[in-house]
Amino acid sequence: MNKKYFFAVDLGATSGRTIIGSISDSKFELEEVTRFPNNLIVQGGHYYWDIHALYFEIVKGLKEVARRQLDIVSIGIDTWGVDFVFVGKDNAILRNPRAYRDPITFAAMDDYLKHVVAKRDVYDVTGIQFLNFNSIFQLYAMRKEDNAAFNHAKSILFVPDALSWMLTGEEVCEYTIASTSQLLDPRTKLLDERLLASIGLSRDKFGRMVNPGDEIGVLTEEMQQLTGLGPVPVIAVAGHDTASAVAAVPARNERFAYLSSGTWSLMGIETKDAIISDLSYERNFTNEGGIEGTTRFLKNICGMWLYERCRLEWPEEVRKLSHPELQGSAMEVEAFRSVINPDDQLFAAPSSMVEAIQTYCRQTGQPVPETPAEICRCIFDSLALRYKQVFQWLQEFAPFRLDVLHIIGGGSLNKYLNQFTANATGATVLAGPQEGTAIGNIMLQAKAAGQVKDIWEMRQIIANSLDLVKYEPTDKATWDQAYEKYLKVTNQK
């Protein structure tokens, strides 16, 4: 009997992968098939994604599994959120999709909220935190600039839905990715007609709504000939990569918080219903779609973007150091000498992240970090203290006690930051899996195929397959004192 595999496409904002996974004996196995860059195109003062290059890489991965004569049960695609593709009346892509870091979004949010729909009204409908690059503000800005693709679009497809359409010819609007747009009502789980109308759009511009586990369609005859595969189904996994990652949290029960740690840090809880209140509005929390009808109540935190950008600026001899070597040097300098709010606007898109951190410290009357070790320590201390703040807020919102914090994603390998996070929050931290997004993608395909029953069986299989690393809190008094300093410094801004 041939082994059966699920084919996952996992696309991030800097790179992508195709992966195969299988389940047997209540455990899963993963194998990376291909890995490739996801390059931003800068042209005419705008930032674009190369959608056809991504399509080519998916085809390349599918050709490879066909060459190896692997039995592929299904295909699932997850990507970053908010971005979208315009399709014309002739069923052709009108142009490469804009990237969420495009400068057009910088002023769009404030302009929309001032002149179109009031901020509180938008939040009361969507429960989504305000980020200038949310789809609603991108679309509003494109309409204002008389964008040709916007004006001539027959359909608007979020990025994972666009790639699924390129494989199957079926236009869908997957629930978890749509929930990142700030156009969806998490209570009705439908795109809101009033908000769509406010930016000159209607519901018929978007495909039929599907949920994680639904079949989108099968590979077109063209794709079958191109790849050498048969009519393999394409499944709507949790199209938003964070939703797939949260599906892979190896929790035993609902009493957990999660931290998806990477370029962005996303800290939240999984709830049955959206939490939309005066306090969630004030603290700018978001309600995004999860699997099996759940809501991911969370907050975006700047994350390792700070470290990654600084690393690019440091001299070559520093860049040559491994992450453990560089981070280890940071452990040798004074703790809490300088702290920052990672989510300050200074750090959104500075020309120099090093200078932005130094400016923040200078403005708040703190010692200015100079060396890579000092800057790295400042970042790690500050991230952990920000995690403490958000974790405390989550405990206030949660309808249950939070027993553990699961750290998933690439950041789960950062042993220093993991321990700092345990120390700061006072919670037991369980680190892993690193490949949470791909695992969640594959598990949802397995659920669609009937190989697993529900989210808790998925999580049990994941727990059976991994050796999680546990971090217990220490130095409570020291970290409590540091948190007081953090609050004092960040309240100055």
C-alpha positions as CSV (number, residue, x, y, z in Angstrom):
1,M,0.0,0.0,0.0
2,N,1.5,3.4,-1.1
3,K,2.1,5.9,1.6
4,K,-0.3,8.9,1.3
5,Y,0.9,12.5,1.5
6,F,-0.5,15.9,1.9
7,F,1.1,18.7,0.0
8,A,1.4,22.1,1.8
9,V,2.3,25.4,0.3
10,D,3.5,27.7,3.1
11,L,4.3,31.3,1.9
12,G,5.8,34.0,4.1
13,A,6.6,37.6,3.4
14,T,10.3,36.7,2.7
15,S,10.3,33.1,1.6
16,G,8.2,30.2,0.8
17,R,8.2,26.4,0.9
18,T,6.5,23.3,-0.4
19,I,6.2,20.5,2.1
20,I,4.8,17.0,2.1
21,G,3.4,15.5,5.3
22,S,1.9,12.2,6.3
23,I,0.2,10.7,9.4
24,S,0.6,7.2,10.8
25,D,0.5,5.6,14.2
26,S,-0.8,8.8,15.7
27,K,2.2,10.8,14.7
28,F,3.1,13.0,11.7
29,E,6.1,13.3,9.5
30,L,7.2,16.3,7.4
31,E,9.6,16.7,4.5
32,E,10.5,19.9,2.7
33,V,10.3,19.5,-1.0
34,T,11.4,23.0,-2.2
35,R,12.3,26.3,-0.7
36,F,12.4,29.7,-2.5
37,P,12.6,33.4,-1.9
38,N,9.5,35.7,-2.0
39,N,10.9,38.9,-3.4
40,L,9.4,42.3,-3.2
41,I,9.3,44.2,-6.5
42,V,9.9,47.9,-6.1
43,Q,8.8,49.8,-9.2
44,G,7.3,53.3,-9.7
45,G,7.4,54.1,-6.0
46,H,5.3,51.0,-5.1
47,Y,5.9,47.6,-3.7
48,Y,4.5,44.4,-5.4
49,W,4.5,40.7,-4.9
50,D,5.5,38.5,-7.9
51,I,2.4,36.3,-8.0
52,H,3.4,34.4,-11.1
53,A,6.8,33.6,-9.6
54,L,5.0,32.1,-6.6
55,Y,2.7,30.1,-8.9
56,F,5.8,28.9,-10.8
57,E,7.4,27.7,-7.5
58,I,4.2,25.8,-6.6
59,V,4.2,24.1,-10.0
60,K,7.8,23.2,-9.5
61,G,7.1,21.5,-6.2
62,L,4.1,19.6,-7.7
63,K,6.3,18.5,-10.6
64,E,8.8,17.1,-8.1
65,V,6.3,15.0,-6.1
66,A,4.9,13.7,-9.5
67,R,8.5,12.8,-10.5
68,R,8.9,10.9,-7.3
69,Q,5.5,9.2,-7.9
70,L,4.2,10.1,-4.5
71,D,0.5,9.6,-3.7
72,I,-0.8,13.1,-3.0
73,V,-4.2,13.2,-1.3
74,S,-4.6,16.9,-1.5
75,I,-3.0,20.4,-1.7
76,G,-3.4,23.3,0.8
77,I,-2.1,26.9,0.6
78,D,-1.4,29.4,3.4
79,T,0.1,32.8,3.2
80,W,0.5,36.1,5.0
81,G,-2.7,38.2,5.5
82,V,-4.4,41.2,4.0
83,D,-3.0,41.3,0.5
84,F,-5.0,40.5,-2.6
85,V,-5.1,40.0,-6.4
86,F,-7.3,41.7,-8.9
87,V,-8.8,39.5,-11.7
88,G,-10.2,41.0,-14.9
89,K,-13.3,40.1,-16.9
90,D,-11.1,38.0,-19.2
91,N,-10.0,35.9,-16.2
92,A,-6.5,37.3,-16.3
93,I,-4.6,38.8,-13.4
94,L,-4.6,42.6,-13.9
95,R,-1.2,43.3,-12.3
96,N,1.0,42.0,-9.6
97,P,-0.6,42.5,-6.1
98,R,0.5,45.4,-4.0
99,A,2.5,44.5,-0.9
100,Y,1.2,45.5,2.5
101,R,4.4,47.6,3.1
102,D,3.5,49.8,0.1
103,P,3.8,53.5,1.0
104,I,0.2,54.1,-0.2
105,T,-1.1,52.7,3.0
106,F,0.7,55.1,5.4
107,A,-1.9,57.9,5.4
108,A,-4.9,55.9,4.1
109,M,-6.2,54.6,7.5
110,D,-6.4,58.0,9.1
111,D,-8.0,59.6,6.1
112,Y,-10.6,56.8,5.9
113,L,-11.5,56.9,9.5
114,K,-11.7,60.7,9.5
115,H,-13.8,61.1,6.3
116,V,-15.6,57.8,5.6
117,V,-16.5,55.6,8.6
118,A,-15.7,56.5,12.2
119,K,-13.0,54.4,13.9
120,R,-15.3,53.0,16.6
121,D,-18.0,52.0,14.1
122,V,-15.4,50.0,12.1
123,Y,-14.2,48.3,15.2
124,D,-17.7,47.5,16.4
125,V,-18.4,45.7,13.1
126,T,-15.1,43.9,12.6
127,G,-13.3,43.7,16.0
128,I,-10.1,44.0,14.1
129,Q,-7.1,46.0,15.3
130,F,-6.2,49.1,13.4
131,L,-3.1,48.6,11.2
132,N,-2.5,51.0,8.2
133,F,-2.1,48.1,5.8
134,N,-5.3,46.3,6.5
135,S,-7.1,45.4,3.2
136,I,-9.9,48.0,3.8
137,F,-7.4,50.8,3.8
138,Q,-5.4,49.4,0.9
139,L,-8.5,49.2,-1.2
140,Y,-9.6,52.7,-0.1
141,A,-6.2,54.2,-1.1
142,M,-6.4,52.4,-4.5
143,R,-9.8,53.8,-5.2
144,K,-8.7,57.3,-4.3
145,E,-5.6,57.0,-6.6
146,D,-7.9,55.9,-9.5
147,N,-6.0,52.6,-9.6
148,A,-6.6,51.0,-13.0
149,A,-6.6,47.4,-11.6
150,F,-9.1,48.4,-8.9
151,N,-11.4,50.1,-11.5
152,H,-11.4,47.1,-13.9
153,A,-11.5,44.2,-11.4
154,K,-14.2,41.5,-11.9
155,S,-12.9,39.7,-8.8
156,I,-10.8,40.4,-5.8
157,L,-9.0,37.3,-4.3
158,F,-6.9,37.2,-1.2
159,V,-3.4,35.8,-2.0
160,P,-4.0,32.1,-1.0
161,D,-7.3,32.2,-2.7
162,A,-5.7,33.7,-5.9
163,L,-3.2,30.9,-5.9
164,S,-5.9,28.2,-5.4
165,W,-7.8,29.8,-8.3
166,M,-4.7,29.6,-10.5
167,L,-4.6,25.8,-9.7
168,T,-8.3,25.0,-9.9
169,G,-10.1,27.9,-11.7
170,E,-12.4,28.2,-8.7
171,E,-12.9,31.6,-7.0
172,V,-13.3,31.4,-3.2
173,C,-13.0,33.6,-0.2
174,E,-11.5,31.6,2.6
175,Y,-12.8,32.6,6.1
176,T,-9.6,33.0,8.1
177,I,-7.8,35.0,5.4
178,A,-10.8,37.2,4.8
179,S,-10.9,37.9,8.6
180,T,-7.6,39.8,8.3
181,S,-9.1,42.4,5.9
182,Q,-11.1,44.4,8.4
183,L,-14.1,43.9,6.1
184,L,-15.6,40.8,7.9
185,D,-18.0,40.7,10.8
186,P,-16.8,37.8,13.1
187,R,-20.3,37.3,14.6
188,T,-22.0,36.7,11.2
189,K,-18.7,35.4,9.6
190,L,-19.7,37.4,6.5
191,L,-18.1,40.3,4.7
192,D,-19.9,43.5,5.8
193,E,-21.9,45.1,3.0
194,R,-21.7,48.6,4.5
195,L,-17.9,48.6,4.8
196,L,-17.6,47.2,1.3
197,A,-19.9,49.9,0.0
198,S,-17.8,52.6,1.8
199,I,-14.9,51.7,-0.5
200,G,-17.0,51.3,-3.7
201,L,-17.2,47.5,-3.6
202,S,-20.0,44.9,-3.4
203,R,-20.0,41.3,-2.1
204,D,-20.1,39.9,-5.6
205,K,-16.5,41.0,-6.2
206,F,-15.4,38.2,-3.8
207,G,-15.6,34.4,-4.3
208,R,-17.9,32.1,-2.4
209,M,-17.1,31.9,1.3
210,V,-15.3,28.6,2.4
211,N,-14.1,27.4,5.7
212,P,-11.0,25.5,6.7
213,G,-11.4,21.9,5.5
214,D,-13.7,22.7,2.6
215,E,-12.7,21.5,-0.9
216,I,-12.1,24.4,-3.3
217,G,-11.8,22.2,-6.5
218,V,-9.4,19.9,-8.3
219,L,-6.4,20.7,-10.4
220,T,-7.4,21.9,-13.8
221,E,-6.6,19.8,-16.9
222,E,-4.0,22.4,-17.7
223,M,-2.4,22.0,-14.3
224,Q,-2.6,18.2,-14.5
225,Q,-0.7,18.2,-17.8
226,L,1.8,20.8,-16.5
227,T,2.6,18.9,-13.3
228,G,2.0,15.2,-14.3
229,L,-0.5,14.8,-11.5
230,G,-4.1,13.7,-11.7
231,P,-7.3,15.7,-10.5
232,V,-5.9,16.2,-7.0
233,P,-8.2,18.2,-4.7
234,V,-7.2,21.6,-3.4
235,I,-8.4,22.1,0.2
236,A,-9.1,25.4,1.9
237,V,-6.9,25.1,4.9
238,A,-6.6,28.0,7.2
239,G,-5.4,30.3,4.5
240,H,-4.0,32.8,6.9
241,D,-0.6,31.5,8.1
242,T,-1.2,32.5,11.7
243,A,-4.5,30.6,11.7
244,S,-2.7,27.5,10.5
245,A,0.0,28.0,13.1
246,V,-2.5,28.3,15.9
247,A,-4.3,25.2,14.7
248,A,-0.9,23.4,15.4
249,V,-0.5,24.6,19.0
250,P,-0.1,21.3,20.9
251,A,-2.4,22.3,23.8
252,R,-4.2,19.8,26.0
253,N,-7.2,22.1,26.7
254,E,-8.5,25.6,26.1
255,R,-6.5,27.2,29.0
256,F,-3.6,28.4,27.0
257,A,-2.2,31.5,25.3
258,Y,-0.1,31.3,22.2
259,L,2.8,33.4,20.9
260,S,3.5,32.9,17.2
261,S,7.0,34.2,17.1
262,G,8.7,35.4,14.0
263,T,9.1,38.7,12.1
264,W,5.8,39.6,13.8
265,S,4.9,38.3,17.2
266,L,1.2,37.5,17.6
267,M,0.0,36.7,21.1
268,G,-3.5,35.6,21.8
269,I,-6.0,33.1,23.0
270,E,-8.5,30.9,21.2
271,T,-12.2,31.7,22.0
272,K,-15.6,30.5,20.9
273,D,-16.9,34.0,20.3
274,A,-15.4,37.3,19.3
275,I,-14.5,39.7,22.1
276,I,-15.6,43.2,21.1
277,S,-15.8,45.7,23.9
278,D,-14.7,49.2,25.1
279,L,-11.5,47.6,26.6
280,S,-10.6,45.5,23.5
281,Y,-11.1,48.7,21.4
282,E,-8.9,50.8,23.7
283,R,-6.1,48.2,23.7
284,N,-6.4,47.6,20.0
285,F,-7.0,43.8,20.1
286,T,-8.1,41.9,17.1
287,N,-10.6,39.1,16.4
288,E,-9.5,36.9,13.5
289,G,-10.9,33.7,12.2
290,G,-9.8,30.3,13.5
291,I,-10.7,26.8,12.6
292,E,-13.9,25.0,13.6
293,G,-15.7,28.3,14.2
294,T,-13.2,29.6,16.8
295,T,-11.9,33.2,17.1
296,R,-8.3,34.0,17.4
297,F,-8.3,37.0,19.9
298,L,-4.9,38.4,19.7
299,K,-2.6,41.4,19.4
300,N,0.2,42.0,16.9
301,I,3.6,42.8,18.4
302,C,6.5,44.0,16.3
303,G,8.6,40.9,17.0
304,M,11.9,39.9,15.6
305,W,11.6,42.5,12.8
306,L,13.6,44.7,15.2
307,Y,16.5,42.3,15.4
308,E,16.4,41.3,11.7
309,R,16.6,44.9,10.5
310,C,19.4,45.7,12.9
311,R,21.4,42.6,11.9
312,L,21.3,43.8,8.3
313,E,22.9,47.1,9.3
314,W,25.7,45.7,11.5
315,P,29.3,45.2,10.1
316,E,30.0,42.1,8.1
317,E,32.0,40.5,11.0
318,V,28.8,40.8,13.1
319,R,26.5,39.5,10.4
320,K,28.8,36.4,10.0
321,L,28.1,35.4,13.6
322,S,25.5,32.7,14.1
323,H,22.3,33.7,15.9
324,P,23.3,31.8,19.0
325,E,26.7,33.5,19.0
326,L,25.3,37.0,18.6
327,Q,22.5,36.5,21.1
328,G,24.9,34.9,23.5
329,S,27.1,38.1,23.4
330,A,23.9,40.0,24.4
331,M,23.6,38.0,27.5
332,E,26.9,39.3,28.7
333,V,25.9,43.0,28.8
334,E,23.8,44.8,31.5
335,A,20.2,43.8,31.6
336,F,17.4,46.4,31.4
337,R,19.9,49.2,30.8
338,S,17.6,50.5,28.1
339,V,14.0,49.4,27.1
340,I,11.7,50.3,24.3
341,N,8.1,49.8,23.3
342,P,8.5,47.5,20.3
343,D,5.2,48.7,18.9
344,D,6.2,52.4,18.8
345,Q,5.6,54.0,15.4
346,L,9.3,54.8,15.3
347,F,10.0,51.1,14.5
348,A,7.3,50.6,11.8
349,A,9.5,51.3,8.7
350,P,12.6,53.3,9.6
351,S,15.5,53.8,7.2
352,S,17.8,52.7,10.0
353,M,16.4,50.4,12.8
354,V,19.6,50.9,14.8
355,E,19.2,54.7,14.7
356,A,15.4,54.4,15.6
357,I,16.2,52.4,18.7
358,Q,18.9,54.8,19.7
359,T,16.6,57.8,19.1
360,Y,13.8,56.2,21.3
361,C,16.3,55.7,24.1
362,R,17.6,59.2,23.8
363,Q,14.1,60.7,23.8
364,T,13.2,58.8,26.9
365,G,16.3,59.8,28.8
366,Q,17.9,56.3,28.9
367,P,21.5,55.2,28.1
368,V,21.8,54.8,24.4
369,P,22.8,51.3,23.3
370,E,25.8,51.4,20.9
371,T,27.2,47.9,20.3
372,P,25.3,45.1,18.6
373,A,25.3,43.2,21.9
374,E,23.7,46.2,23.8
375,I,21.1,46.7,21.0
376,C,20.3,43.0,20.9
377,R,19.8,42.9,24.7
378,C,17.6,46.0,24.6
379,I,15.4,44.3,22.0
380,F,15.1,41.0,23.8
381,D,14.4,42.6,27.2
382,S,11.8,44.9,25.7
383,L,10.0,42.1,23.7
384,A,9.7,40.0,26.9
385,L,8.4,42.9,28.9
386,R,5.9,43.7,26.1
387,Y,4.8,40.1,26.1
388,K,4.2,40.4,29.9
389,Q,1.9,43.4,29.3
390,V,-0.1,41.7,26.6
391,F,-0.3,38.4,28.5
392,Q,-1.7,40.2,31.5
393,W,-4.3,41.9,29.3
394,L,-5.2,38.5,27.7
395,Q,-5.8,37.1,31.2
396,E,-8.2,39.9,31.9
397,F,-10.2,39.1,28.7
398,A,-10.0,35.3,28.8
399,P,-13.1,33.5,30.1
400,F,-10.7,30.9,31.6
401,R,-7.5,30.7,33.5
402,L,-4.3,30.8,31.4
403,D,-2.1,27.9,32.5
404,V,0.6,27.9,29.9
405,L,2.0,30.0,27.1
406,H,2.9,28.1,23.9
407,I,5.5,29.7,21.7
408,I,5.4,28.5,18.1
409,G,7.2,29.4,14.9
410,G,10.8,30.2,14.2
411,G,11.1,32.2,17.4
412,S,10.5,29.1,19.4
413,L,14.2,28.2,18.9
414,N,15.4,31.4,20.6
415,K,16.2,29.9,24.0
416,Y,17.2,33.3,25.5
417,L,14.0,35.1,24.6
418,N,11.9,32.0,25.6
419,Q,13.4,32.1,29.1
420,F,13.0,35.9,29.3
421,T,9.3,35.5,28.3
422,A,8.7,32.9,31.1
423,N,10.5,35.1,33.6
424,A,8.5,38.2,32.6
425,T,5.1,36.7,32.3
426,G,5.4,34.3,35.2
427,A,4.0,31.6,33.1
428,T,5.2,28.1,32.1
429,V,6.4,28.4,28.5
430,L,6.4,25.5,26.1
431,A,8.4,26.1,22.9
432,G,7.5,24.3,19.7
433,P,6.7,23.4,17.0
434,Q,9.0,25.6,14.8
435,E,7.1,24.5,11.7
436,G,3.7,25.3,13.2
437,T,2.2,26.8,10.0
438,A,3.1,23.9,7.7
439,I,1.9,21.4,10.4
440,G,-1.4,23.1,10.8
441,N,-1.8,23.3,7.0
442,I,-1.2,19.5,6.7
443,M,-3.4,18.6,9.7
444,L,-6.3,20.5,8.2
445,Q,-5.9,18.6,5.0
446,A,-5.9,15.4,7.1
447,K,-9.1,16.4,8.8
448,A,-10.7,17.1,5.4
449,A,-9.6,13.6,4.3
450,G,-11.1,12.0,7.5
451,Q,-7.8,11.0,9.0
452,V,-8.3,13.1,12.1
453,K,-11.6,13.9,13.8
454,D,-11.2,17.4,15.2
455,I,-8.8,20.1,16.5
456,W,-8.1,18.3,19.7
457,E,-7.1,15.0,18.0
458,M,-4.9,17.1,15.7
459,R,-3.2,18.7,18.7
460,Q,-2.7,15.3,20.3
461,I,-1.0,13.9,17.2
462,I,1.2,17.0,17.1
463,A,2.1,16.6,20.8
464,N,2.9,12.9,20.2
465,S,5.3,13.9,17.5
466,L,7.3,16.6,19.2
467,D,9.7,17.1,22.1
468,L,8.6,20.5,23.5
469,V,11.1,22.5,25.5
470,K,9.8,23.8,28.8
471,Y,10.8,27.1,30.4
472,E,9.8,27.8,34.0
473,P,9.9,31.4,35.3
474,T,12.8,32.6,37.5
475,D,14.0,35.9,39.0
476,K,10.4,37.2,39.6
477,A,11.4,40.2,41.7
478,T,14.0,41.4,39.1
479,W,11.6,41.1,36.2
480,D,8.8,42.8,38.2
481,Q,11.1,45.7,38.9
482,A,12.1,45.8,35.2
483,Y,8.4,45.9,34.2
484,E,7.9,49.0,36.4
485,K,10.7,50.7,34.5
486,Y,9.2,49.6,31.2
487,L,5.8,51.0,32.0
488,K,7.4,54.3,33.2
489,V,9.5,54.6,30.0
490,T,6.7,53.6,27.5
491,N,4.2,55.9,29.1
492,Q,6.4,58.9,28.3
493,K,5.8,58.3,24.6
